[in-house]
Amino acid sequence: MSATADHAEERTNLAARLGFEPGQVVQELGYDDDVDQELRESIEAVIGQDLVDEDYDDVADAVVLWFRDEDGDLTDALVDAIGLIEDGGVVWLLTPKTGRDGYVEPSDISEAAQTSGLSQTKSVSAGKDWTGGRLVTPKAAKTKR
């Protein structure tokens, strides 16, 4: 493998571990200048296209939601995200890690996910400053087992 291919493999590794697949439409919500650009690029490398933004007017296979404590009501944001995905789609909730500006308490995430009808199935470190939580509808959670 060439050095370039090795580098590309490193960049796509996290996105592939998160379950993103070629050809998926991934909608990104909550984008700001503090997001992890490397993670964004790795997702785009895996899916083979750009992430779509909040103006996208069709259903997506997955949603990447960057959310900070000051961004408003997390339950509302999750309910909005659910309405944008296919049945069985996944919402990746990305929040700042402990000690970072905008940190969201895990209990707040759990409560908002439960209230919006989602189940958290996985938590990952999603870059230097971000933690990711994989949220699915209960129906999708059952079919993945």
Residue pairs with C-beta under 8 A, 6 or more apart in sequence:
1 9
8 45
11 38
11 41
11 42
11 45
12 42
12 45
12 46
13 42
14 39
14 42
14 124
14 126
14 127
15 39
15 42
15 43
15 45
15 46
15 47
16 46
17 124
18 43
18 92
18 124
18 126
18 132
18 134
19 90
19 134
20 26
20 43
20 46
20 47
20 62
21 46
21 47
22 46
22 47
22 48
23 47
23 48
24 47
24 60
24 61
24 62
25 47
25 49
25 52
25 56
25 58
25 59
25 60
25 61
25 62
26 43
26 47
26 51
26 52
26 60
26 61
26 62
26 63
26 64
27 51
27 52
27 53
27 54
27 56
27 60
27 62
27 63
27 64
27 84
27 85
28 40
28 51
28 52
28 53
28 54
28 63
28 64
28 66
29 53
29 54
29 63
29 64
29 65
29 66
29 77
29 80
29 81
29 84
30 65
30 66
30 67
30 68
30 71
30 77
30 94
31 53
31 66
32 66
34 68
34 96
34 101
34 102
34 129
35 66
35 94
35 130
36 94
36 126
36 127
36 128
36 129
36 130
38 127
39 94
39 126
39 127
39 130
40 51
40 64
43 51
43 64
44 50
44 51
51 64
52 60
56 84
59 84
59 85
59 86
59 89
60 84
60 85
60 86
60 89
61 85
61 86
61 89
61 90
62 85
62 89
62 90
62 91
62 92
63 81
63 84
63 85
63 89
63 90
63 91
63 92
64 92
64 94
65 77
65 78
65 81
65 91
65 92
65 93
65 94
66 94
66 130
67 74
67 77
67 93
67 94
67 95
67 104
68 95
68 96
68 101
68 102
68 104
69 96
69 102
69 103
69 104
70 102
71 77
71 102
73 112
74 104
74 108
74 109
74 112
75 111
75 112
75 115
75 116
77 112
78 91
78 93
78 112
78 113
78 116
78 118
78 135
79 116
81 91
82 91
82 116
82 117
82 118
82 137
85 91
87 137
87 139
87 140
88 136
88 137
88 139
88 140
88 143
89 140
90 134
90 135
90 136
90 140
91 118
91 134
91 135
91 136
92 126
92 132
92 133
92 134
92 135
93 109
93 113
93 132
93 133
93 135
94 126
94 130
94 131
94 132
94 133
95 102
95 103
95 104
95 109
95 130
95 131
95 133
96 102
96 103
96 104
96 129
96 130
96 131
97 103
97 125
97 129
97 130
97 131
100 129
109 120
109 133
110 120
113 119
113 120
113 133
113 135
117 137
117 138
118 135
118 136
118 137
118 138
119 135
119 136
119 137
119 138
119 141
120 133
120 134
120 135
121 134
121 135
121 136
121 141
121 144
122 133
122 134
123 131
123 132
123 133
123 134
124 131
124 132
124 134
125 131
125 132
126 132
136 144
